Each structure stands twice: as C-alpha cells, then as structure tokens.
Amino acid sequence: MRKAFFFTACLLFFAPAAAVAQPHTIVALSHSDHTAYEIDPVSGTILNKFTAVNQPHEGVASADGKTFYAAIPNGPHVVILDAATFKEKGKIESPFFESSRENGSASPHGIALTNDGGKLYVGLENADIPGIVVYDTKASKVLRKIDVVLRGGHFLAIQPKTDKLYYPMREDNRVLVIDTRTDQIVKIIVIEGGPVGVGFAPNGEVWIHNDRDGAVHVIDGKKDEVVKVIKGLGTGAGRMAVSPDGKWAASTHGGSQDVAIIDAVTKEVAATITIGRGPGFPVFSPDGAKLYVMNSGAGDVCVIDLKEMKVAARHKVGVNPFGGGLRLTAK
C-alpha cells in the first residue's frame, strides 16, 4: 500500500538542490474529457482519475499532501479533492470568479499555494478587472482580490523559500512579482515576447517561457532583474520547468512541436527533441533523470531520458493532456 505525502499538478515540482530518487506518479489534466489522471510513470497504467463538470486547467496540493485544488475556469470555481482518492470534497466559489466578459466567468486559471500551504492564489484571466483571488485554506474563506489591471495572466507560480509569486502577463509583456506575506506588488519586470511559463531553479533563478517568440528569460530572483535571454529555441505556446538539481531547464513549443532542453548552468541548449503536436507542461522526475511532457495533440505523456536525450516511452492518457505534475509516494 502506498501512502501519499506530497502532490502537485499543473504546476512545477519543487525540491531541494540535491536530486534524489523518490517513488512518484504522474498527474495529467486532459481538457476535452474534463479529467485529471494519475498514472504510473513506468507502465503508464492509470491509477486514479477525477472527472470534473468542465475542464480542469491547473492545480496544486496542500502542504500535507491531503488536499488537491484544481481550477475550473468555466465552472467558474476551484474544486477541492481528497488527494489520496481524487474524490471531490468541496468547492471554492466566489463573486470574484464571475465576470461580464465572455461566458460570465472571470476564468479562474493559474493556481498556487504558499510554501506553508496556508494561502491559495487563483489568477483571474478574464475578470472585468484582472486580478488574483487569495483564499485562506485553514479558515476556508476568500480573503481578498488583488487587482493587477494588466491583462494576459494565464499561469502563476510561487517561488520556494521566498514565497514570492510570479505572474506573467503575456498580452502586456510584463511579469508581476507579488510578496505573498503582504499581498503587495513589489516589482514589475518588462519581458517582451508574451511571457507565460515559470520555472524555479534551486539557486534562486526564475525562468520565464515566452509564447510569442519562444524565447526564455532568466531572472535573478534576488534583484528580480533579467540576467539572460535565450533565443532561437522553438516557436509557439508552451511552458517552463527547471530540474530539482538545477542541472536542466525545459521549454516546450506548440508551433515547432518540440521541447528545448537547456543546460541550466551554461544557459546553452543541450538538445531539441521533437515530440509531436501540442506539447504542454514539462515536469522533471525528482532525481532529474527523466522529463515528462504532457502532449495534448498526441493525447499522451512523453517520457524523455535525459542521459540519452531521447524519447524513452509514451503513455496514452485521456484525450488532450496539457497540464500536469507529479505525486510523490511512499511505500
């Protein structure tokens, strides 16, 4: 019997700099069949699943690994799941999730937890005034909405150790930095090219993927200033990840249908691997030996061996998985 002790999905996996082999499963969020799948990383066997009333886009787990939150943009709500069973145990609903735009939904989409699990942040992509809803997980109540004004917020992430939230605005070419202790915007970083994806390196660097030009910007997390721009990686929308040991970074591209694997130390491209239509979230294994890429066009999870720099396996899951993450397990 396996016991879960940590879980994260549709986000990035955060771990200490020393890479260690840990038992884990993959979580893939498939849009068209509205389902979150948990699969075995070796066999590809589906171990668990949750089917929502609409598309689950992004999600994150509580600090104790017992609760999983998934954003349902067209709900509009955030569903609360028992992480061990994928059974629904509640919903977060708020007038902040409603909008006069489009289908009446403010599109709760990007989602992240502070490192102690006490506050949940939910980005509102299509709100009348764009912003972020802050939810107290212990008191089970919405605390406030942070108005950000800028448009294009699609994905957000909270940095380990510092608890700073990074919120790229792909329409306005900005990355907002928010101190989650005060819920105040502390920096606005200009990044041209449609910033969307966020990855964190153990040395404090923040890596940003651009949807429009396919470039990656590396930010010094102490000064919150761009220190490196890596161009010519690929074309099209995608996401970003950095391996737990800080050795590799990965940027996916829907246009060129590939993933660029970058040496995170030298900032040079180590390999470009074609994986097919619709590559989405890249997620590194805990030991940094493998990269899992959600592939919505092929309807599978592509497993890349980072020693050989080639596709080692493909696991069929759902219809069009784009978001995803890992669940660490203990025997």
N, C-alpha and C positions, 0 to 999 in steps of 0.2 A: 504494500500500500504506500503510495507516495503522498507526502504532505507538502502543500504549497507554502512557501514563506515569502515570496515576492513575486509581483506580477506587473508588467507594463505593456501596454498595447498602443498602437498607432502613435507611438512616440519613440523616444530613443532609450536605449538601455544604458543606465549609468552604473559604473563600477569603479573600484579603486584602480590605480595605475598598474598594479601587479595583476597580470592576466592569470586567471585560474580556470581550470576545467570544472564546470558545475552542471549537474543534470538540469535540463531545461526542455521546454516545449515552445513551439511557435504559435503565435496568435495571428490570424489573418482575418481582416474585415472585408467581406465581399459585399459590394454595393447592390447589385441588381436583385440578389436573393435576400437582401436585408439581414445577413447573418454573420456573426462572429464565430470563427472556427478555431479550435485548439488542436494542433496536430503534432505528431511525433516527428522530430527533426531528422531521424534516421530512416524510418519506414514510410513516413508521410501519412500514417494512419490517423483518421480523425478521432480524437479522444473525447471531445466535448463541443457543444455548439449552443448558441443563443440566437434566436430569430426575433428581430425587432419588428415594430409596426412600420418602420421605414428604415432608410439606410443609416447604419452606424458608421460614422466617419472617423472619429478619433477617440481614444480612450486612455485611461490611466488608472493605476491601482492605489489603494491606500497603503500607508507605510507598513502596516502589519500584514499586508497581503490578503486580507479577508474580504475586501470590498473593491469592486471594479466599477468605474464610472465611464459611460460611453455617451458621447454627444450624438444626438439625433437631430440634425438641422431642420428637417421637415416635420418634426414632431409637433411643435418645437419643444424639446425637453432634453434632459440628461437622464439616462436610465441608470439605476443603481443595481448592480448584480452581486450576488454571492460569488466570489472569485473561484471558490472550490467547485461549485456546481454549475455556474453560468445561469443560475435561476434569478429572475428579477425579484428584488426585494423593496423596490421603491423608485420614485422619480423625483427629479428636481424640476419644478415648473415655476415660472415667474412671468409677470407682465413685461419684464425686460426682454424676454425671449420673443415678444411679439413686435410686429412692425407693420407700417402702412405700405411698405415696399413689397413687390413681387407677390408671393402667396400668403402674406400675412405673417411670415416668420422672419425673425431677426437672424436666423441661421446660426444657432449655437454650434460652433465647429471646433476650433482649436481648444485643447483642454490640457491642463497641467496641475500638478499638486506641489505644494511646498514640500521641502525635504522631510519635515516632521509630519506631513500628511494632514495638517490642521486646516489648511485653506485650499480650496479648489478654484481655479481660474478658468473661465469659459469665454472664449472670444466670440463676439457677435459680428459676423461678416456683413450682414445686410440690415443692420439696425438703422432707424432713421438718423440717429447719431451713433456712429460706430463706437464700440467700447468693449469692455471686459466685465463680466459679472463675477463677483467674488462671493464664494459660498463657504460658510463655516461648517466643516464636516462633523465637528463634535456637537455643535448646537443644532445641526440640521436646519440651517436657515441662510437665506441670502443676506449678505451684509451690505452690499452696495454695488453700484455700477461705476466703473471708471470710464469716463468719456475720453476717447482718444482722437476724435474728429477725423483723422486721416483715414482713407479708405484702402481696401485691399488686404486687410488682415485675414489670413487663412489658417495659419498654423502658429502655435506659440509653444514655448518650452521654458522650463525653469532650470537654471544652472545649479549643479551640485555645489555644496558648501556655501556659496554666496547667496543663494535664494533669489538671485536677480532673474526677472522674467524678460525674455527677448521675444518681441512681437514684430515680425517683418510685415511691411505694407507694400505689396507688390505693385499696386496702382500708383502710389505716391513715392516710391523709391526711397523709403525710409525704414529703419529698424528702431522701434521704440524699446527703451530699456526701463523697466519698472522695478523699484525696490518694493518687494512684497511685504516688508516689515511695516512700511508706511503707506503703501499703495500709491506712491507718487512716481510720476515720470521723471527720471533723473538724467536721461540722455536721449537724444535723437540722432542716430547715425545715418548719414546720407550714403545710400548704396544704389547706384544706377543699375538697371537691368532686370528689375522685377524680383526682389528678394522674397523667398518663401521658406525654404528648408532651413533647419537649425540643427547643428551638432555641437557637442561639447567635448573638448579634449581634457584629459586629466591635468594638463599643465595650465589650465585656465583659459585656453583659447576658445573662441566661439567661431564656428564655421557656418557660413551662410551660402545656400544654393540659390541661384537666380533662375527663374523660369524663362525669361525672355531671351537672354543672351547665353545661358548655360554656364556662366562663369561662377567661380566660388570666391568669396571674400573671407579672409581670415582676420578676426578681430582680437586684439589684445584685451582680455577680459578684465584687466585691472584699470586700464585707461579708457576702455570702450572706444578704441580707435582702430581703423583698418590698418593692418600692417603688411598685408599681402593680397594681391589679386591674381588668381589663377585662371587663365583664359584658354579657349580652344579645347574645351573638354567634351562638348557634345551640344546637341540642340534639343529644346523642348522642356516641358514641365517635368519636375521630379522632386526628390527630397535629398536629405543630407544625413550622414552619420559618421561618427568617429569611433574607432575601436576602443575598448576599455583600457588597453595598454598604451594607447596613444601612438601606435605604430602606423595605422592606416586610417584613411578617410575615404568615404564613398559618396559619389554624386550620381544620381540616376537621371536619364534623359529620355522623355517620351518620344521626341522627334527622331533622334538618331537611334533609338531603341537599344540603348546600351547603359552600362554603368562604368564610370571612370573611377578607378581605384588609385588613390594618391598616397605617396609616401608622406605621412603627416609631419615628419621631421624635416625633410629636404624640400617639401612642397612641390615635388616633381611627380608627374603621372607615371605610375608603375605599370599599369595595364588598362586597356579599354576592352570590355567584354560585351559582345552583342548578346542580348538575351531575348529579344523579340518585342512585340507590341505591348506598350503600356507599362513599363517598369515604374513602380511607385516607391514605397518606403524601403530603404535598405536597413538591415539590422544585423549587427555583428554578434557572433556567438560569444559567450562570456570569456573564453580563452583566446579570442581573436583569431582562431584558426579558420573560421568559415564566415561567409557573408550570406545572409538570406535576403532575397529581393522579392517583394510582392510584385506580381506581374499580372495586371488587370486584363491585358489583351489576350494572353495565353491562358488565363484562368488557373494559374499555378504559383507556387513559391519556388524560385530558382535558388539552388544551393551552390555557392561558389567556394571552391577550395582555394584558399589564399596562398598556400605553398606552391601549388601548381598553376595558379591564376587561370582556372578554367572551371566551367560548369561541371559539377560532380553529380548532381541529381536534380530532378524536377518533381515537385509534389502537387498533384492536382487538388484544388480546393475551391469550392464554391463556383461562382460564375466569373467574377471580375475583382479579385482581391487587390486593393491598392494600399490600404493602411495595414499596419501590423507591428508586432513587437515580440517580446519573449516572456515566458513564465518560468521562473526558476523553481525547481522542485527538489525535495529531499526524500530519500527512500525511507 
